[in-house]
Amino acid sequence: MTRYVRAANITPAGMNLSDLLEMNFTPAEREVFGLKAGDVLLTEASGSASQVGRSAIWRGEVELCCFQNTVIRFRPHLTTSEYALVVFRHYAAAGVFADVARGVGIQHLGGSRFAEIPYPLPPLAEQKRITEIADIRLAEIREAEARLRSALDHLNEQVREILATAVAGELAPRSPQAPEPNHTRGSSRSGQINLFEETPNLDVPGLSATVPERWLRRRVDQVGEVTLGRQRAPKHERGRNMRPYLRVANVYEDRIDTSDILRMNFEPEEVAVYELQDGDVLLNEGQSPELVGRPAIYRGEVPGACFQNTLIRFRAGDGIEPEYALLVFRHYMHSGVFREIARWSTNIAHLGLERFRALPFPIPPHDEQQRIVAEARRRLDATAGQIRAVQASLARFPEFELELLAAAVAGELTPQDPHDEPSSELLQRLGPPRKTQATLAPSSRRGDTMPKRRPRPTQQAEPTPDLALVLKENGGSLPLPELFAQAGYNRDLPEHVELFYLALRDALGGTIRLTGDAAENAKLEVADAA
């Protein structure tokens, strides 16, 4: 039994060896597939073409280690490992590997296609100068990126503080000369009372904020109407009363995304229940744990729209400003209140209609709600502008890195030195690379076989392979991209893409089936759905 490297171990930051797997390698196979310090390893396949050819240098971290057929090994001969890494990173960033890759669903670089890609070969001494300068510049880019990400973290913390002070009565306090509100409660020695003292049975960590004594405290369902959306089902995909509807994919924090609106049939009596009105607050009922309860206000963006049961609607009652309710719910999401009351199904957190209804809701006087909303909006808009500026700068870093790598392989980072030994002379002196000589049985070629044990994602909660269960929890049918997300897979992790397609392959034709145009509008549904 020998440890081996697979695609999941190759990350943009280098080799991640926290979860090396083992399988049996014969002595002859170890000779062929054994790794040596200085080998450059590349991912051979990925569900995303942009991730094919991701590379890192093997530095002999494990004494005896081999590699799997999801990895291509490049063993430098007339070049340094560091310069090869620069070249391969450039090819990945510039889309060279993506153009060469082939496949349906999972893109494969292919060892033979990779071997035929042109390789820029400067003199050995110049390669070393190039990599030294490239390393310095890349480190500067990484440091600048880290500083911006730190600034982004501080800005997000500022958002959390604005929301917390808004619902605690500290953002727009009442003037001492202002008349007392009609619902003034009894006084307390501290001048502050616990917001949640009227819900003693609610055991939710983190709900310990206090508010001014003039505020009221009620349950969410006492200050507005709370409704769960209509469930999707194959039978609703056609009918005489087709209407647009909103789902989790449309409701982001403080905004409704209308780029992908679906439709299903709502009978007239259902429209009376599920049609949205301007000012309704929509919350994600099922989401990842950190985003469960993500809220936004519907402002008529999609006229006549209804909503699905992956959303909860809060319709504010008399005396409650919808914009103020949105602040309360955003605070509950950012402070972890929604996460604490949620229940998990596989790796999807569900807010729960009854649990949401029972949450406490702080009620300031109406005029104070309006002042809080105005001041919070002013501060949040200013912070959002700063966040957009930082995000725009962060979005340019891949371009900076691509420009640097392109300059490196084009010989523009350092001047040429006429005293350097030309590459042609180096090739003549060293000759072609020596190939590994070993005789393998056809059945044991690691380039043609996959281990039975499936790869596991690293540093990430396991997504669910039970795709049929996820479909059942979402009405029995979902478009493929939405199933991917609802099942907890991360498209930015190549190993998650690989795991999803393995789960999909196992389930297709059994517990789930494919409907619609597989190329343009792939949709999956539970096989036993009526």
LUMMAR-205482 format. One record per residue (C-alpha): residue in one letter; x, y, z. Coordinates in pm, whole numbers, padded with zeros to 5 digits, always signed. Each point is the difference from the previous one (the first is absolute). Example, Ala and Ser with C-alpha at 12.3 -4.5 7.8 and 13.67 -1.06 7.14 Angstrom:
<recs>
a+01230-00450+00780/s+00137+00344-00066/
</recs>
This chain:
<recs>
m+00000+00000+00000/t+00144+00333-00109/r-00122+00356+00042/y-00082+00181-00322/v-00082+00349-00126/r-00327+00075-00180/a-00147+00317-00150/a-00153+00109+00331/n+00349+00030+00151/i+00112+00260-00256/t-00118+00349+00101/p+00080+00352-00123/a+00199+00048+00321/g+00209-00315-00056/m-00026-00362+00110/n-00259-00083+00265/l+00102-00330+00155/s-00242-00001+00291/d-00199-00296-00135/l+00221-00218-00218/l-00169-00328-00083/e+00165-00342-00041/m-00023-00283-00252/n+00219-00292-00098/f+00295+00062-00235/t+00231-00281-00110/p+00378+00067-00001/a-00014+00047-00378/e-00286+00247+00034/r+00188+00193+00266/e+00286+00036-00246/v-00232+00151-00261/f-00237+00201+00220/g+00233+00095+00287/l+00047+00374+00057/k+00333+00179+00032/a+00073+00340+00148/g-00033+00259-00276/d-00276-00176-00193/v-00272+00240-00115/l-00348-00147+00039/l-00307+00116-00194/t-00369-00086+00031/e-00093-00206-00305/a-00378+00039+00029/s-00261+00227+00153/g-00367+00082-00039/s+00111+00356-00074/a+00223+00062-00302/s+00161+00293+00183/q+00126-00236+00270/v+00162-00251-00236/g+00380+00009+00027/r+00016+00150+00348/s+00362-00061+00102/a+00234-00023+00298/i+00354-00119+00071/w+00060-00324+00188/r+00284+00065+00243/g+00037-00347+00148/e-00232+00067+00292/v-00073-00373+00032/e+00284-00250-00029/l-00183-00254-00213/c-00292+00128-00202/c-00154-00068-00343/f-00267+00174-00208/q-00338-00088-00144/n-00130+00031-00357/t-00183+00324+00083/v+00350+00155+00014/i+00261+00067-00270/r+00363-00003+00110/f+00253+00228-00172/r+00360-00086+00092/p+00230+00292-00096/h+00307-00071-00214/l+00116+00314-00184/t-00196+00227+00227/t-00041+00076+00370/s-00306-00105+00195/e-00071+00359+00100/y+00009+00127-00359/a-00220-00289-00115/l-00251+00096+00268/v-00004+00358-00136/v-00061-00131-00353/f-00280-00235+00106/r-00169+00263+00217/h+00007+00233-00299/y-00154-00266-00223/a-00275-00065+00256/a-00076+00372+00050/a+00015+00081-00372/g-00238-00283-00091/v+00256-00206-00193/f-00079-00314+00201/a-00375+00067-00028/d+00030+00020-00379/v+00185-00332-00014/a-00228-00184+00246/r-00269-00233-00133/g-00302-00166+00155/v-00369+00022+00084/g-00076+00094+00359/i+00357-00057+00119/q+00275+00161-00207/h+00321-00202-00054/l+00334+00156-00086/g+00145-00330-00119/g+00363-00101+00034/s+00066-00014-00376/r-00168+00337-00068/f+00192+00156+00288/a+00328-00142-00132/e-00053+00173-00336/i-00052+00351+00142/p+00291+00234-00095/y+00235+00083+00286/p+00199+00329+00003/l+00357-00088+00096/p+00238+00284+00089/p+00358-00068+00117/l+00016-00173+00337/a+00157+00303+00171/e-00275+00224-00136/q-00266-00242+00124/k+00134+00047+00350/r-00002+00380-00032/i-00355-00007-00137/t-00131-00212+00287/e+00175+00216+00261/i-00164+00315-00132/a-00335-00173-00056/d+00002-00129+00357/i+00063+00351+00136/r-00276+00154-00213/l-00245-00279+00079/a+00072+00044+00371/e-00077+00373-00036/i-00328-00083-00172/r-00086-00249+00275/e+00080+00255+00273/a-00214+00268-00167/e-00282-00251-00040/a+00026-00102+00367/r-00019+00365+00109/l-00310+00057-00209/r-00164-00314+00134/s+00076+00120+00352/a-00164+00334-00086/l-00300-00190-00136/d-00026-00196+00325/h+00000+00328+00196/l-00271+00144-00224/n-00217-00310+00044/e+00049+00029+00375/q-00111+00363-00029/v-00322-00119-00167/r-00060-00239+00290/e+00056+00281+00252/i-00239+00236-00180/l-00273-00265+00001/a+00061-00089+00366/t-00019+00363+00115/a-00314+00052-00210/v-00199-00272+00178/a+00145+00094+00339/g-00127+00359-00018/e+00347+00153-00016/l+00008+00119-00361/a-00257+00282+00008/p-00086+00058+00367/r-00306+00205+00094/s+00056+00363+00095/p-00042+00063+00378/q-00256+00273-00085/a-00213-00235-00211/p-00337-00106+00150/e-00027-00348+00140/p-00150-00258-00239/n-00344-00141+00072/h+00134-00348+00074/t+00246+00100+00272/r+00062-00290+00234/g+00082+00012+00370/s+00338+00140+00100/s+00300-00206+00103/r+00299+00090+00212/s+00243-00036-00287/g-00216+00180-00258/q+00043-00308-00223/i-00208-00315-00017/n+00073-00331-00161/l-00143-00021-00349/f-00075-00367+00041/e-00138-00017+00354/e-00351-00076-00130/t+00115-00320-00175/p+00148-00201+00289/n-00042-00333-00179/l+00220+00099-00293/d+00342-00152+00064/v+00203+00183-00264/p+00362+00095+00072/g+00091+00356-00096/l-00343+00157+00065/s+00106+00220+00289/a-00029+00353-00145/t-00175+00268+00203/v-00212+00285-00134/p-00140+00324+00143/e-00286-00047+00244/r-00245+00189-00224/w+00018-00279-00260/l-00236-00299-00011/r+00093-00362-00047/r-00218-00241-00194/r+00030-00321-00200/v+00060+00029-00373/d-00345-00142-00077/q-00159+00265+00227/v+00135+00289-00208/g-00063-00134-00348/e-00138-00280-00212/v+00242-00291-00054/t-00055-00239-00293/l+00198-00281-00161/g-00002-00008-00381/r-00168-00256-00228/q+00184-00328-00060/r+00132-00079-00346/a-00118-00318-00168/p+00012-00136-00355/k-00379+00039-00030/h+00036+00378+00042/e+00238+00040-00296/r-00291+00040-00243/g-00342+00156+00028/r-00229+00285-00098/n+00120+00234+00272/m+00378+00009-00041/r+00162+00265+00215/p+00354+00105+00085/y+00117-00098+00345/l+00297+00081+00220/r+00221-00260+00167/v+00322-00009+00204/a+00210+00070-00310/n-00178+00337-00038/v+00022+00127+00359/y+00335+00145+00103/e+00069+00223+00297/d-00192+00326-00052/r-00056-00063-00372/i-00213-00207-00235/d+00184-00153-00298/t-00228-00019-00304/s+00252-00148-00244/d-00148-00352+00022/i-00373-00002+00066/l-00189-00329-00032/r-00372-00055-00049/m-00255-00253+00119/n-00376-00033+00016/f-00193+00169+00284/e-00376-00043+00017/p-00199+00319+00078/e-00059-00102+00362/e+00375-00062+00037/v+00083+00339-00146/a-00204+00159+00278/v+00234-00167+00253/y+00339+00011-00171/e+00003+00315-00213/l+00259+00248+00125/q-00070+00361+00093/d+00232+00297+00001/g+00170+00006+00343/d-00008-00375+00069/v+00318-00125+00164/l+00123-00333-00142/l+00241-00223+00191/n+00190-00312-00113/e-00160-00292+00185/g+00263-00249-00115/q+00360+00105-00055/s+00354-00060+00111/p+00028+00052+00378/e+00166+00342-00022/l-00259+00130-00251/v-00321-00156+00131/g-00262+00271+00047/r+00164+00232-00256/p-00263+00277-00046/a-00101+00255-00263/i-00303+00219-00065/y-00213-00062-00306/r-00061+00336-00168/g-00203-00115-00299/e+00305-00101-00204/v-00197-00284-00164/p-00365+00107-00035/g-00247-00269+00099/a+00266-00226+00151/c-00074-00269+00257/f+00254-00187+00212/q+00122-00356+00059/n+00019-00192+00328/t+00377+00052+00017/l-00096+00352+00113/i-00186+00141+00300/r-00201+00319-00047/f-00038+00258+00279/r-00272+00258-00066/a+00032+00278+00256/g-00305+00085+00208/d-00126+00342+00110/g+00265+00217+00158/i+00294-00201-00137/e+00215+00144-00279/p+00106-00274-00246/e+00343+00166-00028/y+00039-00022+00377/a-00103-00367-00003/l+00267-00058-00265/l+00262+00149+00235/v-00109-00233+00281/f+00019-00307-00222/r+00336+00101-00149/h+00130+00037+00355/y-00128-00346+00088/m+00181-00147-00302/h+00331+00177+00067/s-00003-00060+00376/g-00066-00374-00041/v-00351-00002+00147/f-00149-00167-00308/r+00284-00250-00010/e-00059-00093+00365/i-00371-00074-00040/a+00036-00176-00336/r-00018-00377-00039/w+00232-00177-00241/s-00098-00249-00265/t+00320-00145-00148/n+00202+00322-00032/i-00295+00234-00072/a-00126+00207+00293/h-00378+00054+00023/l-00131+00304+00188/g-00337-00157+00073/l-00328+00188-00017/e-00101-00053+00364/r+00348+00072+00136/f+00012+00323-00199/r-00349+00102+00117/a+00102-00042+00363/l+00307+00225-00020/p-00013+00323+00203/f-00049+00326-00190/p+00100+00338+00151/i-00254+00278-00068/p+00104+00364+00035/p-00257+00278-00042/h-00095+00052-00364/d+00175+00335-00038/e+00315-00152+00148/q-00021-00291-00245/q+00006+00254-00282/r+00303+00179+00148/i+00182-00332+00051/v-00072-00105-00360/a+00121+00331-00141/e+00323+00005+00203/a+00072-00370-00057/r-00057+00039-00375/r+00237+00297-00012/r+00276-00189+00180/l-00058-00331-00176/d+00000+00166-00343/a+00332+00169+00079/t+00150-00327+00119/a-00141-00185-00303/g+00173+00251-00227/q+00331-00070+00170/i-00060-00376-00024/r-00069+00028-00374/a+00322+00197-00048/v+00205-00261+00187/q-00169-00286-00186/a+00069+00172-00333/s+00368+00024+00093/l+00008-00365+00108/a-00158-00103-00329/r+00297+00148-00187/f+00263-00214+00175/p-00038-00297-00237/e+00065+00245-00285/f+00311+00133+00178/e+00128-00354+00051/l-00071-00096-00361/e+00190+00307-00126/l+00296-00087+00222/l+00008-00365-00109/a-00036+00099-00367/a+00296+00237+00034/a+00201-00274+00169/v-00043-00256-00278/a+00050+00269-00267/g+00342+00091+00139/e-00108+00350+00104/l+00075-00018+00374/t+00377+00000-00026/p+00251+00098-00274/q+00179-00274-00190/d+00365-00059+00082/p+00222-00092-00299/h+00226-00196+00233/d-00277-00247+00086/e+00034-00346-00150/p-00259-00018-00282/s-00278-00255+00038/s+00106-00171-00321/e+00346-00067+00142/l-00153-00121+00327/l-00218-00244-00195/q+00301-00124-00196/r+00201-00043+00318/l-00270-00177+00207/g-00186-00181-00277/p-00368-00104+00023/p-00158-00089+00335/r+00038-00359+00120/k-00326-00191+00008/t-00092-00220+00293/q+00052-00363-00094/a-00232-00254+00159/t-00223-00284-00114/l-00357+00016+00126/a-00279-00251-00034/p-00282+00147-00213/s-00247-00035+00287/s+00217+00200+00239/r+00069+00313-00203/r-00094+00284+00228/g-00062+00223-00297/d-00292-00222-00101/t-00160-00074+00333/m-00169+00191+00280/p-00002-00109+00364/k-00332-00118+00131/r+00012+00243+00288/r-00140+00337-00097/p+00190+00321+00071/r-00108+00215+00292/p-00009+00379-00002/t+00267+00160+00216/q-00068+00262+00269/q-00370+00011-00094/a-00315-00160+00141/e-00102-00307-00198/p-00279+00070-00253/t-00278-00255-00026/p+00016-00274-00265/d-00373-00070+00047/l-00122+00217-00285/a-00347-00158+00004/l-00049+00118+00360/v+00098+00355-00095/l-00247-00007-00290/k-00278-00123+00229/e+00072+00283+00245/n-00033+00248-00288/g-00324-00113-00157/g+00132-00300-00191/s+00168+00185-00287/l+00288+00246-00044/p+00218+00132-00282/l+00343-00161+00011/p+00190+00315+00122/e-00250+00050+00282/l+00021-00367+00103/f+00379+00040+00009/a-00031+00294+00240/q-00284-00136+00215/a+00191-00326+00054/g+00283+00202+00152/y+00259-00023-00276/n+00238+00291-00059/r+00072+00072-00367/d+00332+00164+00095/l+00129-00331+00139/p+00091-00239-00284/e-00029-00299+00230/h-00362+00100+00073/v-00074+00007-00372/e+00151-00347-00029/l-00203-00129+00296/f-00322+00146-00140/y+00041-00172-00335/l+00080-00329+00172/a-00319+00032+00207/l-00195+00101-00309/r+00132-00296-00196/d-00104-00241+00276/a-00348+00148+00036/l-00098+00053-00366/g-00230-00269-00126/g-00064-00113+00357/t-00128+00245+00261/i-00002+00303-00232/r-00050+00067-00370/l+00095+00272-00247/t-00270+00207-00170/g+00005+00285-00251/d+00279+00086-00239/a+00313-00148+00159/a+00227+00242-00185/e-00181+00329+00061/n-00253-00044+00281/a+00085-00314+00192/k-00247-00073+00276/l-00004-00288+00245/e-00293-00150+00186/v-00068-00284+00238/a-00056-00315-00204/d-00322-00091+00179/a-00146+00352-00026/a-00347+00002-00147/
</recs>
